[in-house]
């Protein structure tokens, strides 16, 4: 049986966890709390400013026990990019 994309050996769905954390940050920090986190949501559309993005990145690092490169926030344009970044960091840190 193949493992689903964005899941680890325990079956945890990374994408769902990232979406939940992004939604919490939007609810806490964005001026527009009607926004719903989804993979195609851009960071600009999310209403998160640079300080909020740094908080989001820290939340993701803590949730997944990963360390993201310092310039990660600058390279992220969408929630999908965040999901990919988490997956890359997890894959890198497993090796």
C-alpha positions as CSV (number, residue, x, y, z in Angstrom):
1,X,0.0,0.0,0.0
2,X,1.5,3.4,-1.0
3,X,1.8,6.2,1.4
4,X,-0.4,9.2,0.5
5,X,1.4,12.4,-0.5
6,X,2.3,14.7,2.5
7,X,2.0,12.0,5.0
8,X,4.7,10.4,7.2
9,X,5.2,6.8,8.3
10,X,2.6,7.3,11.0
11,X,0.0,8.5,8.6
12,X,0.1,12.1,9.8
13,X,-1.2,14.5,7.0
14,X,1.3,17.3,6.9
15,X,-0.8,19.4,4.5
16,X,-3.8,19.3,7.0
17,X,-1.6,20.3,9.9
18,X,0.0,23.2,7.9
19,X,-3.5,24.4,6.8
20,X,-4.6,24.3,10.5
21,X,-1.6,26.3,11.6
22,X,-2.0,28.8,8.8
23,X,-5.7,29.2,9.6
24,X,-4.8,29.9,13.3
25,X,-2.3,32.5,12.3
26,X,-4.8,34.2,9.9
27,X,-7.4,34.2,12.7
28,X,-4.8,35.6,15.2
29,X,-2.9,38.1,13.0
30,X,-4.8,39.0,9.8
31,X,-7.1,42.0,9.6
32,X,-9.5,39.8,7.5
33,X,-10.5,36.8,9.6
34,X,-13.0,35.6,6.9
35,X,-10.1,34.2,4.9
36,X,-9.9,30.4,4.8
37,X,-6.5,28.7,4.5
38,X,-6.3,26.5,1.4
39,X,-3.3,25.4,-0.7
40,X,-3.9,28.0,-3.5
41,X,-4.1,30.9,-1.0
42,X,-1.3,33.3,-1.6
43,X,0.5,34.9,1.3
44,X,-0.6,38.4,0.1
45,X,-4.2,37.2,0.1
46,X,-3.8,35.8,3.6
47,X,-3.3,39.3,5.0
48,X,-0.3,38.2,7.0
49,X,2.5,40.7,7.3
50,X,6.2,39.9,7.6
51,X,6.1,39.7,11.4
52,X,3.1,37.4,11.2
53,X,4.9,35.3,8.6
54,X,7.9,34.9,11.0
55,X,5.5,33.7,13.7
56,X,3.9,31.3,11.3
57,X,7.3,29.9,10.3
58,X,8.2,29.4,14.0
59,X,4.8,27.7,14.6
60,X,5.5,25.3,11.7
61,X,9.1,24.6,13.0
62,X,7.7,23.8,16.4
63,X,4.9,21.6,15.2
64,X,7.1,19.5,12.9
65,X,10.3,19.7,15.0
66,X,12.1,21.0,11.9
67,X,14.5,23.9,11.2
68,X,13.7,25.9,8.1
69,X,16.4,27.9,6.3
70,X,16.6,31.6,7.4
71,X,15.4,32.8,4.0
72,X,12.4,30.5,3.8
73,X,9.7,33.2,4.4
74,X,11.1,35.2,1.5
75,X,10.7,32.3,-0.9
76,X,7.1,31.3,0.2
77,X,4.4,32.8,-2.0
78,X,1.4,30.5,-1.1
79,X,0.2,28.0,1.4
80,X,1.1,25.3,-1.1
81,X,4.7,26.6,-0.9
82,X,4.6,26.2,2.9
83,X,3.4,22.6,2.6
84,X,6.2,21.8,0.1
85,X,8.7,23.5,2.4
86,X,7.7,21.5,5.4
87,X,7.9,18.3,3.3
88,X,11.4,19.2,2.1
89,X,12.6,20.0,5.6
90,X,11.2,16.8,6.9
91,X,12.8,14.8,4.1
92,X,16.1,16.5,4.6
93,X,16.2,16.0,8.4
94,X,15.3,12.3,8.0
95,X,18.5,11.6,6.2
